[in-house]
Amino acid sequence: MGEIVGAFATSHVLGAPDGVEDQAERVFQGMREIGRRLHATRPDVLVVITADHLNNFHADQPAPFAVALDDVLVPYGDMGLPTDPVPGAAAFAQGLADFLDDQGQAVQTLSGVRPDHGVMIPHGVVDPNRTLPTALLYVNAAIAPAPEPEACWRLGGLLKTYVETVRPAGERVALLAGGGLSHWLGVPQEGQVNAQWDLAFMAAMTEGRGAELARLTNAEILEAAGNGGLEVSAWIALAGATPGARGERLYYEPMPSWASGMGGLALTL
């Protein structure tokens, strides 16, 4: 059937380079390297696993996971990002939603999605010409209760099974997780970065120890990495889709001026 041919993860913010020019350049070049490696896998479909920032979801819609069903994705345009459309992968997305439902996994389906920076910063760097059919798999990190890491790991496993047993033979699927790393938003700790935690988290990913991350709790992540740190649930879903895969850290920069630990990696499949 289908095959997951690439698996990558990156933080999904970019801030002003003023005063941090060297760090900002290393972050940008790290993201560009992810883009080069992702395109080298020659994917037919790109699945972006990430969080929304209450631009497509609302407090009365606390679904743990959601799938966008759009043929064309028109960006929200926050943070001054371009709004040129992105081709959707509607058939892939609908099939994924149906499969998850059949497996007893609660998932919300959405139409008319306007992807915000959580999608468009990593997507814009890895696919600037907007040529790859893209499916959006959202992991709720903004509305309580957010899914626990174990549930995100299971979601990744179901995504893997869907690609390998349901999708057409020969279909090549690349995965790109966005979010994190440690950051606190709208709270007194905003601007703090926990570099030690970030590096340990990334080491577990690149050393094939993703199952250990699935045993974390949201409470532990909140304590160590902040409310924005819950976005690493998308990385844990990526690890669940590629169990045991090892890889390489492509960049890491602790950037308090961007209120985030910035990191990216590639897994070897």
Summary of the structure (lengths in Angstrom):
residues: 269
radius of gyration: 16.7
end to end distance: 16.3
largest distance: 51.2
contacts: 1003
relative contact order: 0.23
helix: 39%
strand: 21%
